[in-house]
Amino acid sequence: MQKMSAKPLLKWGKKHYRNMPWRTTKNPYEIWVSEILLQQTQVQHAWPFYRKFLKKFPSVSALASADLNDVLKAWEGAGYYGRARNLHKAAGIMMQKHGGKVPSDAHELMKLPGVGPYVQAAVLSLAYRKDYAAVDGNVERVLTRVYGYGKEVSKASSKRWLQRKAQGLVIKGESRAFNLAMMDLGATVCTPRRPRCKECPVRNQCKARKEGTQEAYPVKRKKGRVPHYDVVTGIIRKHGRILIVQRPFEKLLGGLWEFPGGKQEPGESLKETCKREILEETRVRVRVGKLRVVVRHAYSHFRMTMHVFDCKYLSGQTKVNREHIKARWVPIKELKKFAFPGANKRVLKSLKANEK
């Protein structure tokens, strides 16, 4: 198997370098935040969230001392909120064990929540100039095409193989330039569809290009059918306030706030589901009124249709039927202080419109 040469890539990288806010800093904290954000947020969408987040939490100590709800609120709209929870938790660990600094030791860095092999390598190479190859989705695509690697990339054995290949290409002292060039190449030239091979600095070394099989790589696991759920939510009013509950921290969208409700069971009407779910979740009895809005939303592994009903409070002392989860009666004007999932935006908008 022919070995790829990094020299033409580094030369290309200098000429086609993409200037981004997180690339102009040498601050390990700012680089760490950017890498966590970029894991599951596209570059063009990451810019405003990155700036907003750092403005509110400019240091490890500022992030560690912040209330988690404020951290989630600052992350609102970026999605995959587990990243924000991990940032907050990791900042606390840095304050306790690392003097408020992002660890430069590979072993200690890997212990932090939310840090995997990619983030570890990215932070060590970009912030501390250590010779680590950072393999993200763009780099996987470049490597699998160059070497014609036909195994499923999500497998642990494939991850190890790709990491070894990338690490073997790093020239001592050039890891930062190498990683940025590989990422830029994958993002702008070696794209998932219609790659611009004529512009590629390693085109003569690429097996997929020679065989005309570029779009066959990387090999990914076939996705199964995405399930759909009907979810019912209640807007419950009591003395000018609305009931909201916090999602369990260990589950999807953990720590965010929402209006109480849940999945429709077979044979139930939507109103029956609304009444049952609210009682089970909050121990509050309601009369279900008119349908306020229907929201369709897709997540990475399921789709849902959320039916939102106006409800009248009848009786019951509010108590959420889970440990460490809160329930609050909140004036409509104060709802903006809480971090809500994206699916709730239309609901919040409709409530705000009613108040005008």
N, C-alpha and C positions, 0 to 999 in steps of 0.2 A: 504493500500500500504506500503510495507516494506521500511524503510528508509535505504539508503546507508550509510555506515560508512567510514569516511575519514581516519581513523588511518592506516588500511592496505595499503591504497593508498599512504600516506605520507612515510611509510616505504619503499614501492616499489620505490617511486620517488627518494629517496636518493641513492638507488643502481643503478637505470637506468637513472640518470640525463644526459641529452644531453648538452655537453659543446659547447656553441656558443658565438661569440664575443659580442653580446648584453646582454648576461647573466653574463658577467664578470664585467660589469660596474654598478656603482651606480648613474651615472650622469643622471638626469631626462631628459635632452635634448636628449641624445643618446638613451635612452630607448623609448622616444616619437617617434623619427625618426624611430627606428626599428619596432615599433608597427604599424605605418602608412604603412611602406614598406611591412610588413608581412601580412597585410590585404588581399592583392590580388597577392602576389608573393610567390612562393614556397620557403621553407627554403634554399634549395641547390642553388637556383638562387639568393637569397637575399644577400648572403655573399659578393660577389664582389661589388654590388651596394651600400651596407651599408658602406663598407670601403671607397669606392671612394667618396661617398657623404659626409661623415664626414671629410675626408681629405680636401675637398674643402670648406666645411662649418662646421667648428669645434664647432661653438657656435650659440646661438640664434641670437646674434648681427651680426655675419658673414652672416647668412642666411637672416636676415631681410634687410641688406644693399646691398645684391647682386642683380644684374639685373635678372629679371625673366627668360630671355632667357638662362642665364648661369645655373640657377636652372633646367630648363627643359632639357638642354643639359646634365647635370650631371645625370639626371633621365632617359636619353635615353636608351631604351631597356628594362626598367623595366615595361613599360606599365601603363595603367590607370593613365594618366598624371594629372588628376584632383587632385590626391594625392599630387603631387609636387606643384601645384598651391596653394593648401590649406596649405601646410607646409610653403610656402613663406609668404602667407597672415597672417597665425597664428603667425609667428615669428615677423611680424610687430606689431601685437596687443600685443604680450608679451613685446616688447620694450616700447610701449606706455603706457600700463596699469599695467604691472607686473614686472617692473624693469629688463627686460631681462631674466626672469626665467619662467620655465614651472609651471603653477599654481598648488598648492597642494590642493586647495579647489575644491571639486567635482563640485560645481555649476559653478565656473569660468572656470574650465577646459572644461566643457561641452559646453560653449559658443564659443569655438574656432572652426573655420571651419575645417571640416574633423574629428572632434572628436565625436564619438557616444558612446553608452553605453559600448561596448567592449573596445575601446581604453581608455576611461575614467577609467574603472575598472583596466585595465592592468597597466596603468601608476601609478595610486594611490597605487596599491598593490606592483608592482615591484620596483618603484622608491621611494615611500614614506612609504612603509610597512603598508598601511592602509588596513583594513579588507573588501576588495571588491572581489567578485568572478567575474572573467573574462570569459565570455562564447563565445568561437569562434566555428567554425565548428567542430573541433575535440571534444570539450567538449559537444556540442549538441549531437553528435553521441553516446558518452559514456552515457550520461544521458537518452536519449530516449531508448537505449537498456536496461539499468539497470531497468528503471521504466516501460518499455513497452509502452511508450508514442506514441499513434497512430495518433495524429493529425498533420496536415501539419505544419512544423517547421517555414515556412516563415511568418505565420500569427502573428500579433502583440500579440494576446492572448497567443500563444505558446511561443513567446519570453519572455513574462512576467512570464509564468509558469516555464520555464527553468531557468530563472534568479533567481527566488525565491528558486527553488530546489538547485541550486548551492550555493546560498548565505547561505542557511541553513546548508550546509556541512562545511563551513569555520570555522576552529577552531581559536579562538582569538590569534592573533600574528603569525599565520601560513598561512596567505593568499598567500604570495609569493610562498612558498613551495607547497601549494595546487594547485594553478593555473598552475605552471610549471609541476607538476606531472600529472594533468588532461590533459594538452596539449600533454605531452609526451606519455601518455597512448593511447590517440586517434590517435596520429601520428604513433606509432610503434607497438601497439598491437591490439587495437580496431579499426582496419582499415576498410575502406568501403567494401572491398571484402576479403573473407577468413580471418576473424579476428582470432588471435591466442589466443583463449579463455583459453587454459590450462596455459598460462603465465600471465593471468590477476589477479591482486590482489583482485578484487571485483567480481570474477566469481560466487561465491556462492550467491551473492546478485542480480545477473542479471536475470531478468525475460525473456529476449530474449534468453539467453543461455539455460535456463531451457526448453523453448518451441521450441528451434531450429529455431528461426525466426530472427536471428541476422541481416541478410541482408535485412530484411523488414524495418529496421530503419536506419536513420530517414526518415519519410515520407516527400517527397518533391513534389512540384507542377510539373505536367507534362509540359515539354517544348513544345511549338508550333513549327511549321515549321519555319526554319531559312530562311529568305529571301535572295535572291541573286541580286546584282546590277552590271551592266556593267558601269564602270567609265572610262572616257577619260581624259587624262592629256597631256599638251603640254610643250615641252622643247623649249622655245622661246629665240633666240639669238639676241643680239644687241650690236655691237661694242665690241665683246669679252666677253660680260656678259650675264647671264641667269636670267630670271625673276622668282622670288619666291614671294609667298604671305603668310601671316600669317592667321591661322585659327581663327575664332571667339572664344573668351575666354569662352563664355557660352556654347559652343557645344563640341561634342566629339573631343578629341585631341586638345582642345583649347590652343592657344598660340604657337603651333608648326608651323613650316614652311613647305610649300609644293609647288609643281609646279601647276600652275592654271589649272582648269578643272572642271568636274562635271559629274553627272549621264546622261546616254543616255536616251533620250525620245523615246517613241514608234514611229516607222516609220522613225527615223533618221538613217543615216549612222554614223559610228564612226567618220569620218572626219567632218561631219556636226555638230555633238555634240561638237567636239573639238573647232571648230571655234566659235560656238555660246556661249559656256560656257566661253571661254576666253574673248570674247567681253563683255558679261554680267558682268563678275566678275572684269575685269581690264580696260575695255574700250580700249583695244588694238586689232587691226585687224591683222590677221596673214594669211599666206598661209601654209596649213597643208601639211607636206611632208611625209617621210617614217615612218613606224611603227618601233620604236626603240626596245621596249621590252613589253612583256605581263606579268603582275604580278598577281598571285592569292593569296588572303589573307583573313583570317577569323578573325572576331572580336567576342565578346561574343554574340552579338544578330543579326549579319548579316554576309554574305560572299560577297566578291566582286572580280571582275576581272578587273584589271586596264590596259587599253590600252594606251601606252605612245608613242606619236608621236613627231618627230622633226618638229619644226615650224619656219618659217621665219617671222620676224617682218616686217609689211607693214606700219602701221601708228597708230596714237593714243597716247595721253598723258596718261601715267599710272596713274590710280586712282582707288583704290579698292572701290567697290560699297557697303561698309558697314562702320559704324562708328568705330573708334578706331582700325582699322585693317590696317596693313602696307603692302606695296609692295616694293620690292627692286630689282634692277639690280645688280647681284653679280658675280664676277669672279669665275670660276669653283674652283680654288684653295681655295677660302674662304668659299665655301659651308659647309665645315666641321665645321665651327664655329657655325652653326645654328642647332637647334634641329629639326629633321625630324621624322615623323611616321615610324614605322618599315617597312611598305609596300614600302617605297621609297629607301630602302637599295640597291636593285638590280639596280634601276635607277641611283643612285649616283655612284655605282660601274661601271656601263657602261660609265658614263661620265668621270670618272677618267681614265678608260682604254683608252678612245679616246685621252686623253691629253698626253699619254706616247709616 
